[in-house]
Amino acid sequence: MSSLERKVNTIAGQVQYLKEKHIYLFYRELHSAQDTEMVENGRKILMFGSNSYLGLTNHPRVKAAAIHAIEKYGTGVSGSRLLNGNLGIHRELEERLSAYLGKEDTAVFSTGFQANLGALPPLLDRSSCLIMDKLSHASIIESATLSQAKKLKFEHNDVESLSKIFSRIDSDAFKIVVTEGIFSMDGDIAPLPEIVEVSRRNGAMVMVDDAHAIGVLGKNGSGSSSHFGITDKVDVITGTFSKSLAALGGFVSGDRELINLIKHTARALLFSAGLQPASVAAVMESLDIIEEQPELIDHLWENTRYAIGQLKSMGLDVGKAETPIIPIYVRDDQKTYTIAKRLYEDGVFINPVVSPATSADSALIRFSVMSTHTKPQIDFALGKIYDHARLVNVI
């Protein structure tokens, strides 16, 4: 049997097992706009598995902006930005993001994954050291592999672990430390000031992936660097438009010379078609709304604090939850699938996170709140979570 056949059979067996147990919860088909309430095969279901933290994906102004862009520019640009696919609105968005994030320049990519994929290889070579948080997103790990740099990982959010790594590597080597602002599964915030201080003391650049922090932390939701007041000390900020900014695409922001290097050498940008006009327009309109309506972020945090408080009072384990991404630890794969399946049947969409995405004793259901969730919606979902957690003896 070939290695490919083994892979095919392994995945087929795992999927078949989950389907036979009636707990296969992937590639679920939804049939309405991404909102707090959605439709699945004619049935209404509450969405608590979305990354649309500010609820802008179905906002009338955002949709109108996207439609207007299609009417003016068409549905796509039919080429890379380097050659024929660069529109004036691409550059307008880059300038807008640079001002929003407090950086000199920005490169816009077609997806958030591609932004991370393209950010690191231009900066690194075989003599460089890339130091990343142990729980870094897959896009960072893939970028690290492409960079050919020496790769090291520090324990999650552990500044002491990071310091020890510096003591083991060549002090003269070019070094960059990569972390996330808000981590996508556990929902905790990186100790960015401490990471920056240790990194700068050891001559390392710092890159922060703010995919889940944009629209959530900082002034007008401008991210974790803004939240801590250290934007000038963070060298590179990356992120995505597919969460709070209600579209598709990603960005890399930093000093003008660094962004110029990325724009002319990042293969993920050079050999990919430019971002579709509808997404560009949707992002710019989303930024307008965020800046005009700061109460959106305020309400997001009200919902976050309320949900965390209620879950803790129920006796559920939410770890170090402190953001709209709230992990509810079940610590058993089978029970996690069972709870998520029963919640789905009861009209609550929530994401199971099990091994190998995490260790089996860290299995969790990922409960994420949006600014546009109502208290009755949150209460209904939390009540169902409590009921099913009790049934499988998690409480």
C-alpha positions as CSV (number, residue, x, y, z in Angstrom):
1,M,0.0,0.0,0.0
2,S,1.4,3.4,-1.0
3,S,1.7,6.3,1.5
4,L,-1.1,8.1,-0.4
5,E,-3.4,5.1,-0.1
6,R,-2.7,4.9,3.7
7,K,-3.6,8.6,4.0
8,V,-6.7,8.2,2.0
9,N,-7.8,5.2,4.0
10,T,-7.0,6.8,7.3
11,I,-9.1,9.9,6.7
12,A,-11.9,7.8,5.1
13,G,-12.0,5.6,8.2
14,Q,-12.1,8.6,10.6
15,V,-14.9,10.2,8.7
16,Q,-16.9,7.0,8.4
17,Y,-16.6,6.4,12.2
18,L,-17.9,9.8,13.0
19,K,-20.8,9.4,10.5
20,E,-21.7,6.0,11.9
21,K,-21.8,7.5,15.4
22,H,-23.9,10.4,14.0
23,I,-21.4,12.9,15.3
24,Y,-19.9,14.2,12.1
25,L,-20.1,17.9,12.4
26,F,-17.9,19.2,9.6
27,Y,-18.9,20.9,6.3
28,R,-22.4,21.6,7.6
29,E,-24.4,23.4,5.0
30,L,-26.1,26.7,5.9
31,H,-28.4,28.5,3.6
32,S,-28.6,32.1,4.7
33,A,-26.4,35.1,5.4
34,Q,-23.8,34.8,8.2
35,D,-25.7,36.4,11.1
36,T,-26.7,35.6,14.7
37,E,-29.6,33.5,13.4
38,M,-29.2,31.4,10.3
39,V,-31.1,28.8,8.2
40,E,-30.1,25.2,7.8
41,N,-32.4,23.1,5.6
42,G,-35.3,25.4,6.4
43,R,-34.6,25.3,10.1
44,K,-33.6,28.3,12.1
45,I,-30.4,28.0,14.1
46,L,-28.5,30.3,16.5
47,M,-25.0,31.0,15.3
48,F,-22.3,30.9,18.1
49,G,-19.6,29.5,15.8
50,S,-18.9,32.6,13.7
51,N,-15.9,34.9,13.6
52,S,-18.1,37.9,12.5
53,Y,-17.5,39.5,15.9
54,L,-19.2,42.8,15.0
55,G,-22.0,41.2,13.0
56,L,-21.2,43.3,9.9
57,T,-21.4,40.5,7.3
58,N,-25.1,41.1,6.7
59,H,-25.0,44.9,7.3
60,P,-27.0,46.8,4.7
61,R,-24.3,49.4,4.1
62,V,-21.6,46.7,3.7
63,K,-23.7,44.8,1.2
64,A,-24.6,48.0,-0.7
65,A,-20.9,48.9,-0.9
66,A,-20.0,45.5,-2.3
67,I,-22.8,45.6,-4.9
68,H,-21.7,49.1,-6.0
69,A,-18.1,47.8,-6.4
70,I,-19.3,44.9,-8.6
71,E,-21.3,47.2,-10.7
72,K,-18.3,49.5,-11.3
73,Y,-15.4,47.0,-11.4
74,G,-17.0,43.6,-12.1
75,T,-16.6,40.5,-10.0
76,G,-12.8,40.0,-10.2
77,V,-9.6,41.5,-11.5
78,S,-8.4,38.5,-13.6
79,G,-4.7,38.7,-12.7
80,S,-2.1,39.4,-10.1
81,R,-1.8,42.9,-8.7
82,L,1.8,43.1,-9.9
83,L,0.6,43.0,-13.5
84,N,-2.9,43.7,-14.6
85,G,-5.0,43.1,-11.4
86,N,-4.2,46.3,-9.4
87,L,-7.1,48.7,-8.9
88,G,-7.1,52.1,-7.4
89,I,-9.3,50.9,-4.6
90,H,-6.7,48.3,-3.7
91,R,-4.2,51.2,-3.0
92,E,-7.0,53.2,-1.3
93,L,-7.6,50.3,1.1
94,E,-3.9,49.9,1.8
95,E,-3.6,53.6,2.7
96,R,-6.8,53.4,4.8
97,L,-5.5,50.3,6.7
98,S,-2.1,51.9,7.3
99,A,-3.7,54.9,9.0
100,Y,-6.1,52.7,11.0
101,L,-3.2,50.5,12.2
102,G,-0.7,53.2,12.7
103,K,1.8,51.9,10.2
104,E,3.6,53.4,7.3
105,D,2.4,51.1,4.6
106,T,0.3,47.9,4.0
107,A,0.1,45.1,1.4
108,V,-3.3,43.7,0.7
109,F,-3.5,39.9,-0.1
110,S,-6.4,37.8,-1.4
111,T,-6.8,35.8,1.9
112,G,-5.6,36.1,5.5
113,F,-3.8,32.8,5.1
114,Q,-1.9,34.1,2.1
115,A,-1.0,37.3,4.1
116,N,0.8,35.2,6.7
117,L,2.1,32.9,4.1
118,G,3.7,35.8,2.3
119,A,4.9,37.9,5.2
120,L,7.8,35.8,6.5
121,P,9.7,34.2,3.6
122,P,10.9,37.6,2.2
123,L,12.4,38.5,5.5
124,L,14.2,35.3,6.3
125,D,16.8,32.9,4.9
126,R,18.6,29.8,6.1
127,S,20.8,31.8,8.5
128,S,17.8,33.4,10.2
129,C,15.9,32.3,13.3
130,L,12.1,32.3,13.5
131,I,10.7,32.0,17.0
132,M,6.9,31.4,17.3
133,D,4.3,30.7,20.0
134,K,3.6,27.0,20.3
135,L,0.0,27.6,19.5
136,S,0.6,29.6,16.3
137,H,-2.0,29.4,13.5
138,A,-1.4,26.9,10.7
139,S,-0.8,29.8,8.2
140,I,2.2,30.9,10.4
141,I,3.5,27.4,10.5
142,E,3.3,27.0,6.8
143,S,5.0,30.4,6.3
144,A,7.8,29.3,8.6
145,T,8.3,26.2,6.6
146,L,8.6,28.2,3.4
147,S,11.0,30.6,4.9
148,Q,13.7,28.0,5.4
149,A,14.8,29.7,8.6
150,K,15.6,27.8,11.8
151,K,12.3,27.4,13.6
152,L,11.9,27.4,17.3
153,K,8.8,27.4,19.5
154,F,8.2,28.9,22.9
155,E,5.6,27.7,25.4
156,H,2.2,29.4,24.8
157,N,2.2,33.0,26.1
158,D,5.3,32.1,28.2
159,V,7.8,35.0,28.2
160,E,10.3,33.0,30.3
161,S,10.3,30.2,27.8
162,L,10.9,32.8,25.0
163,S,13.8,34.3,27.0
164,K,15.4,30.8,27.3
165,I,15.3,30.4,23.6
166,F,17.2,33.6,23.1
167,S,19.9,32.3,25.4
168,R,20.4,29.2,23.1
169,I,20.7,30.9,19.7
170,D,23.4,33.0,18.0
171,S,23.0,36.6,19.2
172,D,24.2,37.8,15.8
173,A,21.6,35.9,13.8
174,F,18.6,37.8,12.3
175,K,15.7,36.9,14.5
176,I,11.9,37.5,14.3
177,V,9.4,36.6,17.0
178,V,5.8,35.8,15.9
179,T,2.7,35.6,18.1
180,E,-1.0,36.1,17.7
181,G,-2.8,39.0,19.4
182,I,-5.9,36.9,20.3
183,F,-5.5,33.2,19.9
184,S,-8.1,31.6,17.8
185,M,-9.1,28.6,19.9
186,D,-8.4,29.5,23.6
187,G,-9.3,33.1,23.1
188,D,-6.6,34.4,25.3
189,I,-4.5,37.6,24.7
190,A,-0.8,37.5,24.2
191,P,1.3,39.3,26.8
192,L,2.5,41.5,24.0
193,P,4.4,44.2,26.0
194,E,6.5,41.5,27.7
195,I,7.1,39.7,24.4
196,V,8.2,43.0,22.7
197,E,10.5,43.9,25.6
198,V,12.3,40.6,25.6
199,S,12.5,40.5,21.8
200,R,13.9,44.0,21.5
201,R,16.4,43.4,24.3
202,N,17.7,40.4,22.2
203,G,17.7,42.2,18.9
204,A,14.7,40.5,17.4
205,M,11.8,41.9,15.3
206,V,8.2,41.2,16.3
207,M,5.3,40.2,14.1
208,V,1.8,40.0,15.5
209,D,-1.1,38.2,13.7
210,D,-4.1,40.2,14.7
211,A,-6.7,38.1,12.7
212,H,-9.0,37.8,15.7
213,A,-8.0,41.1,17.4
214,I,-9.0,43.5,14.6
215,G,-12.5,44.9,15.5
216,V,-12.1,43.6,19.0
217,L,-9.1,45.2,20.8
218,G,-7.6,48.6,20.7
219,K,-8.8,52.1,19.6
220,N,-11.6,51.6,17.1
221,G,-10.7,47.9,17.1
222,S,-7.3,48.5,15.6
223,G,-5.7,45.5,17.3
224,S,-3.6,44.2,20.1
225,S,-0.6,46.6,19.5
226,S,-3.0,49.6,19.9
227,H,-4.6,47.9,22.9
228,F,-1.3,47.9,24.7
229,G,-0.1,51.2,23.3
230,I,3.0,49.7,21.6
231,T,2.2,50.0,17.9
232,D,5.5,51.7,17.3
233,K,7.4,48.8,18.9
234,V,5.7,46.0,16.8
235,D,7.4,45.7,13.4
236,V,4.9,43.7,11.4
237,I,1.1,43.4,11.9
238,T,-0.9,40.9,9.8
239,G,-4.6,40.1,9.7
240,T,-7.6,39.1,7.8
241,F,-10.8,40.7,6.5
242,S,-12.9,37.5,7.0
243,K,-13.8,38.1,10.6
244,S,-14.7,41.6,12.0
245,L,-14.2,43.2,8.6
246,A,-17.0,41.2,6.9
247,A,-15.2,40.1,3.7
248,L,-12.4,38.1,2.3
249,G,-8.7,39.0,2.1
250,G,-5.8,39.8,4.4
251,F,-3.0,42.3,5.0
252,V,0.6,42.8,6.1
253,S,1.5,46.2,7.6
254,G,4.8,47.7,8.6
255,D,7.5,50.1,7.6
256,R,7.4,51.4,4.1
257,E,10.7,49.7,3.0
258,L,9.6,46.4,4.5
259,I,6.3,46.5,2.7
260,N,8.0,47.4,-0.5
261,L,10.1,44.3,-0.2
262,I,7.1,42.1,0.5
263,K,5.1,43.6,-2.4
264,H,7.9,42.7,-4.8
265,T,9.1,39.3,-3.5
266,A,6.2,37.6,-1.6
267,R,5.1,34.7,-3.9
268,A,1.7,34.5,-2.1
269,L,1.0,38.0,-3.5
270,L,2.9,38.0,-6.8
271,F,1.4,34.8,-8.1
272,S,-2.2,35.2,-6.9
273,A,-5.0,37.2,-8.4
274,G,-5.8,40.5,-6.7
275,L,-8.6,40.8,-4.2
276,Q,-12.0,41.0,-5.7
277,P,-13.6,44.5,-5.8
278,A,-16.6,43.5,-3.7
279,S,-14.3,42.5,-0.7
280,V,-12.3,45.7,-1.0
281,A,-15.4,47.9,-0.8
282,A,-16.9,45.8,2.0
283,V,-13.8,46.2,4.1
284,M,-13.7,50.0,3.6
285,E,-17.4,50.3,4.5
286,S,-16.9,48.1,7.6
287,L,-14.0,50.4,8.7
288,D,-16.3,53.4,8.3
289,I,-19.0,51.7,10.4
290,I,-16.6,50.7,13.1
291,E,-15.2,54.3,13.4
292,E,-18.7,55.8,13.3
293,Q,-20.3,53.4,15.8
294,P,-17.9,52.6,18.6
295,E,-20.8,51.2,20.5
296,L,-20.5,48.0,18.4
297,I,-17.3,47.1,20.1
298,D,-18.7,48.2,23.5
299,H,-21.7,45.8,23.0
300,L,-19.4,43.0,21.9
301,W,-17.5,43.3,25.2
302,E,-20.8,43.5,27.2
303,N,-21.9,40.3,25.6
304,T,-18.4,38.7,26.2
305,R,-18.3,39.6,29.9
306,Y,-21.9,38.4,30.4
307,A,-21.4,35.1,28.7
308,I,-18.2,34.3,30.5
309,G,-19.7,35.2,33.8
310,Q,-22.8,33.0,33.2
311,L,-20.6,30.0,32.1
312,K,-18.5,30.3,35.2
313,S,-21.5,30.5,37.5
314,M,-22.8,27.3,35.8
315,G,-19.6,25.5,36.9
316,L,-18.2,25.1,33.3
317,D,-14.5,25.3,32.7
318,V,-13.7,28.3,30.5
319,G,-10.0,28.3,31.2
320,K,-8.5,31.8,30.9
321,A,-11.3,33.1,28.7
322,E,-11.1,36.9,28.3
323,T,-12.3,37.7,24.8
324,P,-15.3,36.9,22.5
325,I,-13.7,33.6,21.8
326,I,-14.8,31.5,24.8
327,P,-13.5,28.0,25.1
328,I,-15.6,25.6,27.1
329,Y,-13.3,22.7,28.1
330,V,-14.8,19.3,27.9
331,R,-11.5,17.5,27.9
332,D,-12.8,14.4,26.1
333,D,-13.2,14.0,22.4
334,Q,-16.3,11.8,22.4
335,K,-18.1,14.0,24.9
336,T,-17.2,17.1,22.9
337,Y,-18.7,15.7,19.8
338,T,-21.8,14.6,21.7
339,I,-22.4,18.0,23.2
340,A,-21.8,19.8,19.9
341,K,-24.1,17.4,18.1
342,R,-27.0,17.7,20.6
343,L,-26.6,21.5,20.6
344,Y,-26.9,21.5,16.8
345,E,-30.1,19.4,17.1
346,D,-31.4,21.9,19.6
347,G,-30.7,24.9,17.3
348,V,-27.3,26.1,18.5
349,F,-24.4,26.0,16.2
350,I,-21.1,25.7,18.0
351,N,-17.7,24.4,17.0
352,P,-16.1,21.2,18.4
353,V,-12.3,21.3,18.8
354,V,-10.8,17.9,19.3
355,S,-7.6,16.0,18.6
356,P,-5.5,16.3,16.6
357,A,-6.3,20.0,16.5
358,T,-5.7,19.9,20.2
359,S,-4.8,17.2,22.7
360,A,-7.7,15.0,23.8
361,D,-7.5,16.3,27.4
362,S,-7.9,19.8,26.0
363,A,-10.9,19.1,23.8
364,L,-13.4,22.0,23.9
365,I,-16.4,23.5,22.3
366,R,-15.6,27.0,20.9
367,F,-18.4,29.5,21.8
368,S,-17.9,32.8,20.1
369,V,-20.2,35.8,20.7
370,M,-21.0,38.7,18.4
371,S,-21.9,42.3,19.1
372,T,-25.3,41.7,17.5
373,H,-26.3,38.7,19.7
374,T,-29.2,39.6,22.1
375,K,-29.3,38.5,25.7
376,P,-32.2,36.1,25.1
377,Q,-30.1,34.4,22.3
378,I,-27.1,34.1,24.6
379,D,-29.3,32.8,27.5
380,F,-30.9,30.2,25.3
381,A,-27.6,28.9,24.0
382,L,-26.0,28.9,27.5
383,G,-29.0,27.0,28.9
384,K,-28.7,24.3,26.3
385,I,-24.9,24.0,26.9
386,Y,-25.5,23.6,30.6
387,D,-28.2,20.9,30.0
388,H,-26.0,18.8,27.7
389,A,-22.8,19.3,29.6
390,R,-24.6,17.9,32.7
391,L,-26.0,15.0,30.7
392,V,-22.5,13.8,29.8
393,N,-21.2,14.5,33.3
394,V,-18.9,17.4,32.3
395,I,-20.5,19.4,35.2
